[in-house]
Amino acid sequence: MRFAAAPTALARRDDDALLILDRATGDYLEVTGAGARMWELVVAGCERGAAVDALLDELDVDRATAEADLDAFVADLRARGLLVEAG
């Protein structure tokens, strides 16, 4: 399944942090490190497997951790309305 940034989500990189604004609610979310990279991979249209492979190449993490962290990150952003299924 592929995802995209919600139409109301506006993301901006600020040094090591990625700031995501939900223009509908005015809420900000700041993610750093692996979270910022996960956002980049997900909104670029990477399928889950490709995103996990990229994280394994770039980070010192095992596959199970990368999968669990990515799944939790995507679920959280979907619950916040910041990610939608790409269609």
Secondary structure, DSSP 8 states (H G I E B T S, - for coil): --EEE-TTEEEEEETTEEEEEETTTTEEEEEETHHHHHHHHHHTT--HHHHHHHHHHHSS--HHHHHHHHHHHHHHHHHTTSEEE--
